[in-house]
Amino acid sequence: MAFVPGIHILTYERILQTKTWMAGISSAKTRFALLPGHNDEIDDVMSLPSEVEVAIIGAGAAGLGAARALENSGLSVLVLEARDRVGGRGHTIMAAPDITFDLGCGWLHSADKNSFVEIAKQLNFEVNKALPPWRERAFGNAFPQGERDDFIHSLDEFYDRAEKAAEEAHKNGCDLAASTVLEPGNRWNPMIDAISTYVNGAELDTVSILDMDAYEDTNINWRVRRGYGALMAAYGAPCPLAFNCEVTLIDHSGKRVRIETSQGTLTANKVIVTVPTDLIADEALRFHPALPTKLDAARGLPLGLADKVMLRLDDPEALPKEGNLRGATMRTAMGTYHLRPFGQPCIEGFFGGRFARELEDAGDGALAAASIDEIVSFLGSDYRRKLKPLSESRWAHDPFARGSYSRALPGHAGDRAELATPVDGRLFFAGEATSPNFFSTAHGARDSGERAAGEVLKALARIDR
Ligand SMILES: Cc1cc2nc3c(=O)[nH]c(=O)nc-3n(C[C@H](O)[C@H](O)[C@H](O)COP(=O)(O)OP(=O)(O)OC[C@H]3O[C@@H](n4cnc5c(N)ncnc54)[C@H](O)[C@@H]3O)c2cc1C
């Protein structure tokens, strides 16, 4: 990656250290981070360069994946990021001095095929391989083992029917909503739907069966002890970044692509767009000339919603480490609770779909209040005193996410390939929603960025010939 002329360089760690005083600096300026080993001094904040060869929109896993893949290309590259941090939907915070909390992605899903596992190794991030809590680690009497076994049996049968229905749908070219393969009258249907709200961020009636079938789950799920968001931040540390730089228009009508941002305008030869689908669908980021096929594809892949809450737990030893708590509630509007993740003194709650949206809409603290009520109903009223809200996510209300992860609406499984297709050899598209088999995940997003960077290099090689 070449230095962009006129840009001052900061390492990401240095930016984090200096966040307090940087916060006071005029928002009309931009902060930049670049290669480690460069002088760490902060001289000043600089304005945007007038041109770069490759502009990458968004510094989430996809944008960072693209930037890292262009690292030794000799091209001038700049990642334009609307927030004041990298990671996007990957964000680790210390909810308390002794409690690490991933507000977004937390699990290295399909870990045996997950490119972040190798990255974690290279960056000395400890990978935790303990079994996830959602199947084998039930705690308490709220969901007795016999009931749980019956539920898991029904869930597995549902997935088997879904696989068969997807085969049929491939054959006859007719996609269906995943809800159509629920067994009529099965008492577990509402809870199977609840699982969909966790996995897809949405109820089964809005999920394409072909899309659901395309997801590649190897059932190996690991974690990063210091946080997935922290891993992403370390991975992104060498990238050239412009923070607080919201892109509003990509004008590809002229010879070079003109990019309007909240920090001014620049031009680029190639642009990689990685923003979440809802921002394209709602035209928060516009294209000129308009790209109706991209808009349609993004609208077919809306973000579902998943939210998390972190509660401090007094008297933690009374509960098992890494346990799972949920009730046989026979309803879809329910949380699922991870007891003492990494042995920490806390409970992490997880909500999805319409219920998560309702709770977000109810305002700050609603997720925590609902969690405490539900946990008290399972474990007893002592827990009202033992639990203290620390932090909760609000991804639907986050202007630069507008949700959690994409699923294809019924009839729209093909939109992922449509969204990923480059335009005129100059505009390239990445982000979790463009991943064919690992959509909705962080590693799927990262790999898609690498794929888009490869397309840029190919397009440039063609011009050189
Ligand atoms: C609660 C929750 C739990 C999750 N759990 C997991 C999990 O366990 N495992 C897993 O693999 N995945 C999980 N995910 C999904 C995973 O976090 C995402 O799929 C992945 O991080 C998306 O990366 P991305 O680069 O495609 O998009 P993003 O991370 O959204 O990055 C896009 C970037 O673009 C920026 N941006 C937006 N608009 C503009 C603009 N106009 N101009 C400039 N910049 C802009 C955003 O600020 C953002 O930084 C979870 C997500 C959530 C919310």
The ligand as an SDF file (V2000), in Angstrom:
LIG
                    3D

 53 58  0  0  0  0  0  0  0  0999 V2000
  -25.3570   -8.4650   17.4660 C   0  0  0  0  0  0  0  0  0  0  0  0
  -24.5440   -9.0800   16.3710 C   0  0  0  0  0  0  0  0  0  0  0  0
  -23.9990  -10.3370   16.5330 C   0  0  0  0  0  0  0  0  0  0  0  0
  -23.2350  -10.9090   15.5300 C   0  0  0  0  0  0  0  0  0  0  0  0
  -22.6530  -12.1170   15.7520 N   0  0  0  0  0  0  0  0  0  0  0  0
  -21.7870  -12.6030   14.8420 C   0  0  0  0  0  0  0  0  0  0  0  0
  -20.9790  -13.7220   15.1580 C   0  0  0  0  0  0  0  0  0  0  0  0
  -21.0350  -14.2560   16.2730 O   0  0  0  0  0  0  0  0  0  0  0  0
  -20.1220  -14.1830   14.2080 N   0  0  0  0  0  0  0  0  0  0  0  0
  -19.9940  -13.5790   12.9780 C   0  0  0  0  0  0  0  0  0  0  0  0
  -19.1750  -14.0260   12.1670 O   0  0  0  0  0  0  0  0  0  0  0  0
  -20.7450  -12.5040   12.6660 N   0  0  0  0  0  0  0  0  0  0  0  0
  -21.6190  -11.9940   13.5610 C   0  0  0  0  0  0  0  0  0  0  0  0
  -22.2990  -10.8550   13.2930 N   0  0  0  0  0  0  0  0  0  0  0  0
  -22.2520  -10.3000   11.9370 C   0  0  0  0  0  0  0  0  0  0  0  0
  -20.9380   -9.5690   11.6160 C   0  0  0  0  0  0  0  0  0  0  0  0
  -20.6460   -8.6560   12.6470 O   0  0  0  0  0  0  0  0  0  0  0  0
  -21.1060   -8.8320   10.2970 C   0  0  0  0  0  0  0  0  0  0  0  0
  -21.5720   -9.7190    9.2910 O   0  0  0  0  0  0  0  0  0  0  0  0
  -19.7900   -8.2390    9.7800 C   0  0  0  0  0  0  0  0  0  0  0  0
  -19.0890   -7.5960   10.8160 O   0  0  0  0  0  0  0  0  0  0  0  0
  -20.1240   -7.2620    8.6630 C   0  0  0  0  0  0  0  0  0  0  0  0
  -18.9380   -6.7000    8.1370 O   0  0  0  0  0  0  0  0  0  0  0  0
  -19.0370   -5.7280    6.8820 P   0  0  0  0  0  0  0  0  0  0  0  0
  -17.6780   -5.2220    6.6230 O   0  0  0  0  0  0  0  0  0  0  0  0
  -19.7820   -6.3830    5.7930 O   0  0  0  0  0  0  0  0  0  0  0  0
  -19.9960   -4.5300    7.3580 O   0  0  0  0  0  0  0  0  0  0  0  0
  -19.8020   -3.4890    8.5450 P   0  0  0  0  0  0  0  0  0  0  0  0
  -19.0830   -4.0990    9.6690 O   0  0  0  0  0  0  0  0  0  0  0  0
  -21.1300   -2.8980    8.8040 O   0  0  0  0  0  0  0  0  0  0  0  0
  -18.8320   -2.4080    7.9070 O   0  0  0  0  0  0  0  0  0  0  0  0
  -19.2960   -1.3950    7.0580 C   0  0  0  0  0  0  0  0  0  0  0  0
  -18.6130   -0.1150    7.4660 C   0  0  0  0  0  0  0  0  0  0  0  0
  -19.0920    0.9270    6.6210 O   0  0  0  0  0  0  0  0  0  0  0  0
  -19.2410    2.1020    7.3900 C   0  0  0  0  0  0  0  0  0  0  0  0
  -20.1720    2.9780    6.6940 N   0  0  0  0  0  0  0  0  0  0  0  0
  -21.5130    2.8660    6.5940 C   0  0  0  0  0  0  0  0  0  0  0  0
  -22.0190    3.8530    5.8230 N   0  0  0  0  0  0  0  0  0  0  0  0
  -20.9450    4.5850    5.4210 C   0  0  0  0  0  0  0  0  0  0  0  0
  -20.8050    5.7360    4.5930 C   0  0  0  0  0  0  0  0  0  0  0  0
  -21.8740    6.3130    4.0070 N   0  0  0  0  0  0  0  0  0  0  0  0
  -19.5660    6.2470    4.4130 N   0  0  0  0  0  0  0  0  0  0  0  0
  -18.4600    5.6720    4.9880 C   0  0  0  0  0  0  0  0  0  0  0  0
  -18.5470    4.5840    5.7790 N   0  0  0  0  0  0  0  0  0  0  0  0
  -19.7710    4.0420    5.9770 C   0  0  0  0  0  0  0  0  0  0  0  0
  -19.7610    1.5870    8.7150 C   0  0  0  0  0  0  0  0  0  0  0  0
  -19.5540    2.5210    9.7470 O   0  0  0  0  0  0  0  0  0  0  0  0
  -18.9520    0.3180    8.8960 C   0  0  0  0  0  0  0  0  0  0  0  0
  -17.7520    0.5580    9.6100 O   0  0  0  0  0  0  0  0  0  0  0  0
  -23.0420  -10.2270   14.2940 C   0  0  0  0  0  0  0  0  0  0  0  0
  -23.5610   -8.9610   14.1320 C   0  0  0  0  0  0  0  0  0  0  0  0
  -24.3010   -8.3750   15.1560 C   0  0  0  0  0  0  0  0  0  0  0  0
  -24.8100   -6.9730   14.9630 C   0  0  0  0  0  0  0  0  0  0  0  0
  1  2  1  0
  2  3  1  0
  2 52  2  0
  3  4  2  0
  4  5  1  0
  4 50  1  0
  5  6  2  0
  6  7  1  0
  6 13  1  0
  7  8  2  0
  7  9  1  0
  9 10  1  0
 10 11  2  0
 10 12  1  0
 12 13  2  0
 13 14  1  0
 14 15  1  0
 14 50  1  0
 15 16  1  0
 16 17  1  0
 16 18  1  0
 18 19  1  0
 18 20  1  0
 20 21  1  0
 20 22  1  0
 22 23  1  0
 23 24  1  0
 24 25  2  0
 24 26  1  0
 24 27  1  0
 27 28  1  0
 28 29  2  0
 28 30  1  0
 28 31  1  0
 31 32  1  0
 32 33  1  0
 33 34  1  0
 33 48  1  0
 34 35  1  0
 35 36  1  0
 35 46  1  0
 36 37  1  0
 36 45  1  0
 37 38  2  0
 38 39  1  0
 39 40  1  0
 39 45  2  0
 40 41  1  0
 40 42  2  0
 42 43  1  0
 43 44  2  0
 44 45  1  0
 46 47  1  0
 46 48  1  0
 48 49  1  0
 50 51  2  0
 51 52  1  0
 52 53  1  0
M  END
$$$$
